[in-house]
């Protein structure tokens, strides 16, 4: 009963941590779409059709304009001037907002995972069992930094430093490991069919 209570509590908390920045992002995108709609409406009026595959032309044009603006903003953000402006905004206006910090951290983490820059999936020995984790880097003296995700949110969890003999790299893509976490382990039989699940003696 106690284990079930802890599972429900950690799952609900993890879900809320995942939903808050997602909802914030959707609200921001909604406002952005309305602003861009003022530009898109006159452009859409020049099209002979009012809908494309059941979607209003104005909405399609607004989405395309938003993507172009985001791309241009990304190019500016890569410049020294853009980075300076972004730092000023973060330090003076946005830095105190926990929602912004959370969303930025998640975005940075997702970008790093998508890039697979040094992050590899692994099995991590915890209390006589195995847990899906992501190997971050070796920290020396036989220790490895790993991230242990909290199901069902693959980017919410804890960083731990584990002895190397309790970390076994997995020969699967990082995306497949994240999918296992999202699905609460469903699909493990196929994904881990070649994994070594021999228990590590607890010392």
C-alpha positions in Angstrom: 0.0 0.0 0.0 2.8 2.4 0.9 4.6 1.5 -2.4 1.4 2.3 -4.3 1.0 5.6 -2.5 4.6 6.6 -3.3 4.1 5.6 -7.0 0.9 7.6 -7.3 2.5 10.6 -5.6 5.7 10.6 -7.7 3.8 10.0 -10.9 1.4 12.9 -10.3 4.2 15.3 -9.3 6.2 14.2 -12.3 3.1 14.8 -14.5 2.6 18.2 -13.1 6.2 19.2 -13.7 5.8 18.1 -17.3 2.5 19.8 -17.9 3.3 23.2 -16.4 5.9 24.2 -19.0 3.9 22.6 -21.8 0.7 24.5 -20.9 2.8 27.7 -20.6 4.3 27.1 -24.1 0.8 26.5 -25.5 -0.5 29.7 -24.0 2.5 31.7 -25.5 2.0 30.0 -28.9 -1.7 30.9 -28.8 -0.9 34.6 -28.2 1.7 34.5 -30.9 -0.7 32.9 -33.4 -3.2 35.7 -32.7 -0.6 38.4 -33.2 0.7 36.8 -36.4 -2.9 36.4 -37.6 -3.1 40.1 -38.2 -0.4 39.7 -40.8 -1.7 36.4 -42.1 -5.3 37.5 -42.7 -4.7 39.9 -45.6 -2.2 37.4 -47.1 -4.8 34.6 -46.9 -7.4 36.8 -48.5 -5.4 36.6 -51.8 -5.8 32.8 -52.0 -8.8 31.5 -54.0 -9.6 28.8 -51.5 -10.5 29.5 -47.9 -9.5 26.1 -46.5 -6.7 23.6 -47.1 -7.6 20.0 -46.0 -10.2 21.5 -43.6 -7.9 24.0 -42.1 -8.4 27.7 -42.6 -5.9 29.3 -45.0 -5.3 32.1 -42.5 -4.3 29.6 -39.8 -1.9 27.8 -42.3 -0.3 31.2 -43.3 -0.1 32.3 -39.7 1.7 29.0 -38.8 4.1 29.5 -41.7 4.8 33.1 -40.8 5.5 32.1 -37.1 7.9 29.4 -38.3 9.8 31.9 -40.5 9.9 34.4 -37.6 11.2 31.7 -35.3 13.9 30.7 -37.8 15.0 34.3 -38.2 15.0 34.8 -34.5 17.1 31.6 -34.2 19.6 33.1 -36.6 19.8 36.3 -34.6 20.2 34.4 -31.4 23.3 32.8 -32.8 25.0 36.2 -33.1 27.0 37.9 -30.3 24.4 40.7 -30.3 21.5 38.2 -30.0 23.2 36.4 -27.1 23.8 39.6 -25.3 20.1 40.7 -25.7 19.0 37.3 -24.5 21.2 37.4 -21.4 19.9 40.8 -20.6 16.3 39.6 -20.9 17.0 36.6 -18.7 18.8 38.5 -16.0 16.5 41.5 -15.8 13.0 40.3 -16.8 12.7 36.5 -17.1 15.2 35.2 -14.7 12.9 35.4 -11.7 10.1 33.4 -13.3 10.3 29.7 -12.3 8.1 28.7 -15.2 10.6 30.2 -17.6 13.5 28.5 -15.9 11.7 25.2 -16.1 10.8 25.5 -19.7 14.3 26.6 -20.7 15.9 23.7 -18.8 13.5 21.2 -20.5 14.2 22.7 -23.9 17.9 22.5 -23.4 17.7 19.0 -22.2 15.5 17.9 -25.1 17.9 19.6 -27.6 20.8 17.7 -26.1 19.0 14.4 -26.2 17.9 15.0 -29.8 21.5 15.8 -30.6 22.7 12.6 -28.7 25.7 14.6 -27.7 27.4 12.1 -25.3 24.1 10.9 -23.8 23.6 7.1 -24.1 20.9 4.8 -22.6 21.9 2.3 -19.9 20.7 0.0 -17.2 21.5 1.2 -13.7 21.5 -1.2 -10.8 19.3 0.2 -8.0 18.4 -1.8 -4.9 18.9 -5.2 -6.5 17.1 -4.3 -9.7 17.7 -2.4 -12.9 16.4 1.1 -13.9 16.6 2.8 -17.3 19.0 5.7 -17.2 21.1 8.0 -19.4 24.9 8.0 -19.2 26.0 11.6 -19.0 29.8 11.3 -18.6 32.6 9.6 -16.7 33.6 11.5 -13.6 36.8 9.5 -12.9 37.9 7.0 -10.3 35.4 4.4 -11.6 32.3 6.6 -11.2 29.8 7.6 -13.8 27.3 10.5 -13.9 23.8 9.2 -14.9 20.4 10.7 -15.2 17.5 8.5 -13.8 14.2 9.5 -15.4 11.0 9.3 -13.4 8.3 7.5 -15.5 6.3 8.5 -17.4 8.3 11.7 -18.0 11.6 10.9 -19.6 13.1 14.3 -18.9 12.1 14.6 -15.3 14.2 12.8 -12.7 17.5 12.9 -10.8 21.2 13.0 -11.5 23.2 10.3 -9.6 26.9 9.3 -9.5 27.1 5.5 -9.7 30.0 3.0 -9.6 30.8 2.0 -13.2 30.1 -1.7 -12.4 26.5 -0.8 -11.7 26.0 0.9 -15.1 25.5 -1.3 -18.2 25.2 0.6 -21.5 22.3 -0.5 -23.7 22.6 -1.1 -27.5 19.4 0.8 -28.3 18.8 4.4 -29.5 18.2 7.0 -26.8 14.7 7.6 -28.3 13.7 4.0 -27.7 14.9 4.2 -24.1 12.8 7.4 -23.6 9.8 5.6 -25.1 10.2 2.8 -22.6 10.0 5.4 -19.8 6.9 7.1 -21.3 5.2 3.7 -21.7 5.9 2.7 -18.1 8.1 -0.1 -19.3 5.7 -1.6 -21.8 7.9 -3.0 -24.6 10.8 -3.9 -22.4 10.9 -7.6 -23.5 11.8 -6.6 -27.1 14.0 -3.6 -26.2 16.0 -5.4 -23.6 16.2 -8.9 -25.2 20.0 -8.6 -25.6 20.6 -6.8 -22.3 22.6 -8.4 -19.4 20.2 -8.4 -16.5 22.5 -10.4 -14.1 22.2 -8.9 -10.7 25.1 -6.9 -9.3 26.1 -7.9 -5.7 25.1 -5.2 -3.3 28.2 -4.0 -1.4 
